[in-house]
Amino acid sequence: MGLNHETAPVDVRERFAVSADRLGEASKALAEKPAIDEVVVLSTCNRMEVYAVAQDQLLAENSIKHYLGDGGELSSEDESHFYEKAQDDAARHLCRVVSGLDSMVLGETEIFGQVKQAYTQALQHSATGGVLNKLFQKSFNVGKKVRTQTTIQGGQTSVGSVAVDLAEKIFGHLKLSEVMVIGAGEMSYITAQRMMERGAKKIYVVNRSLENAQKLAEEMGGEAVAFDDWERVLAKVDVVVSSTGATEPVVRPEHVEKVRAKRKYRPLFMIDIAMPRDIDPEVGKIEEVYVYDLDTLQLQADENRTKRLEQVRVCEEIIENEVQKLSKQSNEHIK
């Protein structure tokens, strides 16, 4: 039984969450309930699932619901956010979870460690037995196969993330990089946030409205810059993200030429996500300057998405083959 993280509101997810250090205790408590033989409780920031082995599925379901309801009945509203899977479907689901196919970020690796931690705690609290031990060990093997035999983790699928990946290819990493955001649009914000998450050293925010620049800078822990002062900042930064509503290019070759010597001809990565363009295409002809526009970034994101979908099919084949092998080895009921 699991909580649907795509439909359950935050308050519902918070209510049923189990802290990481209590997963073993929760598994043991459920394993002692009527009709339940083995249990592993998995709870992460956006997932809560109970894997159980039971002789009487209906009685076991009621025991789990009673436990989740703190000794009382679950409301119909709460129940609507849960899903139930049995036997091969449950095994298939766990393999998808461990492989990162059921995550908000496709192919993410963190969930692999989180499932291992949940299983280890249940094992240490004597809440598991032959069936779940075999199932979870199988799922870990499947997860390894998916990550070694496919490229499901490769290639970002959003424009902002693609831009960050390209920046890292140029600079190696962003930890010493300074970023200037021109304009306070949503795409600029998202791209700058991605860079901060990857460790960018500092963010400068430029906007025709200094008040808007200050607001966005405050949200990102950056520094607001008056619009008529952005050329001075250009001499400092490594990355420029531009997304204004201007009808003519904001950044022209002469702007960059003025500061090349001050910059000691260091690489300059410029991301133009405005329409019409903010950065004159001629800027990209300057030797150490790399300019990417919205069309180029979107094309790369689409290509990555297509490749990801192809890899999902390969992952699904690996999972299905392993689930069928497991199914043949045991006739136990898995819920």
Secondary structure as UniProt FT lines:
FT   STRAND          2..3
FT   TURN            5..7
FT   HELIX           10..16
FT   HELIX           20..22
FT   HELIX           23..31
FT   TURN            34..35
FT   STRAND          36..44
FT   TURN            45..46
FT   STRAND          47..54
FT   HELIX           57..68
FT   TURN            69..71
FT   HELIX           76..79
FT   TURN            80..81
FT   STRAND          82..83
FT   HELIX           88..98
FT   TURN            99..102
FT   TURN            106..107
FT   HELIX           110..124
FT   TURN            125..126
FT   HELIX           130..149
FT   TURN            152..153
FT   HELIX           159..171
FT   TURN            175..176
FT   STRAND          178..182
FT   HELIX           186..197
FT   TURN            198..199
FT   STRAND          202..207
FT   HELIX           210..220
FT   STRAND          223..226
FT   HELIX           227..229
FT   HELIX           230..234
FT   TURN            235..236
FT   STRAND          239..242
FT   HELIX           253..259
FT   TURN            260..265
FT   STRAND          268..272
FT   HELIX           281..285
FT   TURN            287..288
FT   STRAND          289..293
FT   HELIX           294..329
//
